[in-house]
Amino acid sequence: MTVTHLADLLSPVPVEDFLVDGYGCRPFLVRGDPDRYEGLFPWSRLNTLIRERHLDWFRSTEDGVVSADAITLSRQGRIRHSPSVDRTVDGEYSIDRSRSRQLDPVRLNHELRSGSTLLVRHLDKVHEPLARLAEGLERDLDEPIMVRAFATWKAVQGFGPHCDRYDTLVMQLEGTKQWRLFGPDPLRPLMGDGDHSGMGEAETQDELVLEPGDLLYVPQGWWHEAVTVDTPCLHLTADVYQRSGVDLVNWVTRNLARHPEFRADLPPESDPVARAAHLDRLRHLALADWDDAVVDRFLADTRVNVRPQRATMSLPWSATRDVLPLGQGLMVRMINPRRLQFDQAVDPSCDTPSLVVRTQGQTIRIDAARAKLLEPLLDGDTVSVDQVAERDPSARDLLVDWLLAGHLTVTDQDDEVLRR
């Protein structure tokens, strides 16, 4: 089964049930077939990523603290700082005769065998199936997504009771894990807040065991803890960073900077009349922006102006003269980071209807006939360059323009087979 969208994670539960009964308000559990996530993130891929990317992932400061840029080792609620999991390689025996830092598998295995949990972040940036899943969830939920992996080899708790600054979709891949849910924090944590690991006294509201194929949704700010039961244990989380009222206020504030009055210095305290008049003018301008449609404008603006979180290249084709040569079996797909925003418009020069697509801060106009041809592409499907050109040769030029503008990526047929 290919898992690329929210419906794939929730099946057989309808997406609407989750959005109404769980999303943003309470935990939501979906039991699934043990093979639901088969091939999504195998152990072999984790080993390959560690080997290929250890210089980025395993870093140490001079005092031996392991960097948390992409990997964390934790045991019983404490981040493991020492021993570090890298080592210095003597330059005399290295290829370029220089000293370098290198992953030490012996030390890392010792930490994992002793009960440390391995947490790996940003997997959606380095593993294609998880990139596709994150992109699908971003379009489904209209929010940014980061995918992480948690791996444990002993029945030891990696992280103590805590609440997160984001919603979490937990996918159990292997082993079993017992979860305790305590309830929401009265003051929901936001990105940039301090530590949220001091829960105090709280009663367990729910207790459950996740098995392979299961999905658990935990809302932002909901206190919880998890303990491995059967090992080895591997689960993924898709973290959903929802926009909040603070984000709305910050957006409105940035937009108010278009008014000269908000850029001007405040009148001095010695002139209360001028200060009162200036404040009244600022209040008037701010309230004019804070109308009934402010949330709709905020969501639309942040949707169409956001840039992709993951660097996507289309080499060798994107650097060639023809870019999308025919007869190569090339497949392309959109890489819009959110739901596309569509509008209908009429071209005054020829009085014909066209489709206006807004994404990544740009506006794309497509005539009605070509929009029908490219409808599968706009819906998120992969399409054949050869088939598009066969039906409309000029449409290939449009695909070239979109690819060079960062709206498309090339995936040849071999890549598509690997993804399945």
Secondary structure, DSSP 8 states (H G I E B T S, - for coil): ----SHHHHHTTS-HHHHHHHTTTTS-EEE---TTTTTTTS-HHHHHHHHHHHHHHH--B-TT--B--SSEEEEETTEE--SS-SEEEE-GGGSTTS--EEEE-HHHHHHHHHTT-EEEE--GGGT-HHHHHHHHHHHHHHSS-EEEEEEEESSS--SS-SB--SSEEEEEEEEEEEEEEEEEE-SS---TT--------S---SEEEEE-TT-EEEE-TTEEEEEEEEEEEEEEEEEEE----HHHHHHHHHHHHTTSHHHHS----TT-HHHHHHHHHHHHHHHHHHSSTTHHHHHHHHHHHH---SS----TTGGGSSSSS-TTS--EEEE--SS--EEEEEEETTTTEEEEEEEETTEEEEEEHHHHHHTHHHHTT--EEHHHHHHH-HHHHHHHHHHHHTTSEEE--HHHHHHH-
